[in-house]
Amino acid sequence: MTFAKWRREPLVHFLLAGVAMFVVASWWEGGSEDANTIRLEEEDLLNFMQGRAQVYDAPTFDALLAKMPAEERDALIRDAAQQEMLYREGQALGLAEADPLVRQRVVQQMRLILVEEATSGLELDDADVAAYFDANKDRYATAPSLSFTHVFLRDPATRADAAELLARLRADNVSADSAGQYSQRFLYQQNYVEADKGVLESHFGSEFAHTASALEPGRWQGPVKSQHGWHLVLPLEKLGARTPELADVADQVREDALAERRREILDTAIAERLASYNIELAGDL
């Protein structure tokens, strides 16, 4: 039988197809064996230990691993292998695509990788810091504040009770250091240093904050009502809103400027990568 006739024989086609299927099946089994193999190296164990502890200090964990008893090391290997197995099984089930929290975590990790790549070695000189400060001075302005001490009278004390005590404080010229002797125990502090409106409102309530902010330093004043009772207030220092000098906040400004530059660089890096993709919208969009 000639070669041309052999090529037309159905039996030959069947045999060739069988051989091909055997080769593919053999390859698949070999691949399955590799897929079911978990190879752990010392670096894998170190990464697992740090990830589990949420502390990333390679030298410390390297020393811990080196001194780890055999029984603990076996348990560590088992836990690391178990985590890898569960991760692979989850991937096979498509959990990363199905779970929005996992997807979000992957996106967050990718953003971290991109920002580390894009901003490696990023530094700002003094001129950059000064320019950032000039453009964002309002961010570092301090709010008006009041430093004071107070004497507290808890309800059911009346305004008349507080007024009587106020006359005594003024007559005896009671100092801030001695005020505690006349006060009932207050929920928060007795002495306040540069307390802004937010602190006053959270500790005393909005009515007290409004009234106390208008007081001028120099003598005992009141009674001032709060959500806790009555207060006799000795204002010590009143400061208006002010913008600090750059030298006073230079470290914070440098950190903020670096953070903003990183965000800008990350946005650019993401935009450049996105530009390499074709975005297709369904017909109804």
N, C-alpha and C positions, 0 to 999 in steps of 0.2 A: 504494500500500500504506500503510495507516494505521500510526501509531506502535505501536499495540498489537500489530499483526501483526509489525512489525519485531522487537519484543522477543522474540517466540516463534520467530524464525528461527534454526536451529542455526548457520548460516553467520555470522550476526551475533555469536553467542556465541563462536564460534571466533576471529573477528577481534579481539574485545575481549580475549579471553584472550591472544592473541598480542601485542597492544599492551602489556598488563600485564607479560608476561614480558620484553618488550623494555625496558620502563622499569626493571624490577628488575635485569636484566642490566647495563644502563648504569650504574645506581647502584652495583652490586657492583664493576664495573671501576674506577669512580672511586674507591671506597673502597679497592680493592686498590692503586691507585697511591699513595694517601696512606699506606697501611700499609707500602709498600715505599720510602717516602721517609725518609731519615735527615737530620734538620736539626740541625746542630751550631752552637752559639753559643759565644762566648768562655767563658762560665760553664761550659758542658759540658766544654770542654777543661781548664779549671782543676780541676774536680771529678775528671776522669779522671786528671790528673797526681797529685793528692793521694791519690786512692784507690790508684793503682799504687805510689806511694812509701810508703803507709801513714804519711804525715806530713801533718797538716792545719794548714797555715800559709798562708792565702790571700795575704797581701801578698808573701811570698817567691816563691810560684809565679806570681803576677801579674807580678812583675818578670822572672822567668825566661822567661815566655811572650812578654813584650814585646821581649826581646832575642834571642829564639830565631831562628837563621838559617832561611831559607825552606825549605831541604831538611829540616831537623829538624822544622819545623812541619808540612810535608807528611806526614812519617812519623807524627807525633803524631796528625794528623787521620785518617790511615788506620787507626791502631791504635784510636782512639776509635770510629770508625765500625765497625770490625770487632767490637769488644766489644759495641756496641749491636745489631749484626746477630745475633751469636751469642746474645745475651740474648733477642731477639725470637723467634728460631728455637727456642730452648729452651722459651720460654713456649708457643709453638704446639704443641710436642710434649708439653706438660704435665710437663716435667722437674721443675719446682718442686714439683708435687704428688707426683711419683713418688720423688724423692730425699729421704730423711729428713734428710740433712745440710743441703740447701737449705732445707727446711721449718724446721729448727731455727734456721738463720741468720735467716730472716724473722721468726720468733718473737722472737729475741734483739733484732733491730732494732726490732721493735714495742714491746718492753719498754723500750728506751732512749728511744724517742719518748714513750711514756706518762710515764716518770719525769721527763723534761725538761719536759713540759707541766705535770705535776702539782706539781713542786717548784720551778718557776721563782721565783727571789727568796726561797727558803727560807733563813731565818736563825734562829739560836738565841741567846738572851741568856744572860748569866752564870748566872742562876738555873736555866735549863734544863740547862746543862752541869753545875752542881753537883748537881742532882737526879739526873742520869744517873750521875755518879761515885758518889754515895752508894748507888745501887741496884746498882752493878757493881764495887764495890771489889775483890772477889776477882780480877777480870780483870787488875788492875794490880799485884797483889801480886808481889813478887819472891821467887824460891825461895832457899833457903839456898845459900850460896856459900863458896868457899875461895880465897884468894889465896896462892900459894906458888911456890917455886922447887924444882927437883929435880935430882939427879945421877943419871944413867942408866948402867946397866951391861947391855950386851947379852948375851944367851945366846951362848956357853956359860958365862958367869960364874955362879958359884954363890952361894947365900945366904951362905956363909962369906966369900966375896970381898967381898960387899956389906957384911957386918957389920964386916969389917976396915977398909973405907974409911969407914964411919960413925964408927968410933972416931977415925979421923984427922980427919975434918971437925969433930967435937966438940972434940978436943984443940987443934986449930989455930983454933977459933972462926971457921970460914970463913963469910964473909958471903954474902948473896944475890948481890951484884955479882961475887963471885969464884967462884961455884959452877961456872960454865962451864969453868973450867980443869980440873976434876976429872971432868967428865962426858963420856961418849961421845956421838956425834951422835944426837939423837933425831928420830923421824919428824915430830913436831909442834913444840911450843914448849918452851922451857926455863922461862920465867916465865909464870905464869897469874894473871890479875886477875879476882876475883869469878867464878870458874868454877863453874857449877852442876852438878848431878848428871848432866844430859844431856851436857854437855861432857866431864866426866870419863869417863863410860861410853863415849862415842864415840872418845876419844883413847887411853884406857888399858884399858878393859874394866870389867865390873861388879865384879869382885873388888877392883880398885884403888879404884874409886869408893866402895865401901862402907867400906873401911879408911881411906882418906885423909879422908873426910868426918868421921870420928870423932877425927882428930888435933887437938890443941890447939896454938896458936901458941907460939913461944918458943925452940925448939931443933930441931936435926936429929933426925929420927926414921926408923924403918924397921928392916930393909929391907921394902919393900912390893912385892909381886909384881904385875906387869901382864901383858898378853898379849904384850908385847915383851921383857920381861926384868925386871931388878930396879931399884928406885928408892929413893933416899934423899931424904926430903922435909923441906923447911924451911917449915912453915906460917907465913905472915906475918899474915894476918887472916882471921877466920872470922865470917861474918855469918849470922844466922838469917833466916827468912822475915819479910818486913815489907811493910807497905802504905805507899806514898809519899803525900806531901801532894798535894792537888789542884794546887797551884801548880807542882809539879815535873813534872806530866804533863798540864797543861791543854790543850795543843795536840792531843795524841793523843786525849784524852777528847772534845774538841769534834768532831774528825773522826769518831770512833766514834758519837757521839750523832747527828750529821748523817746518817751512813750508815743508822743504825737508823730515824730518822725518815723518810728517803727510802723505805726498804723498807716501812714501815707505810703511807705514802701511796700507794705503788705498788700494794700489795696491795688497798687500798681502791678505787683507780681501776680495777683489773682486775675486782674483784668487782662494781662498779657496771656496767661494760660487759657483763660476763657475764650480769647480771640482765636485760639487754634482749634476750637470746637465748632461744629456746625449745629446750630440749634433749630430743630424742626418742631413746628407747632401743629397740633391736630387741627382738622378742618374747622371745628367749632370754635377755635381760638383765633 
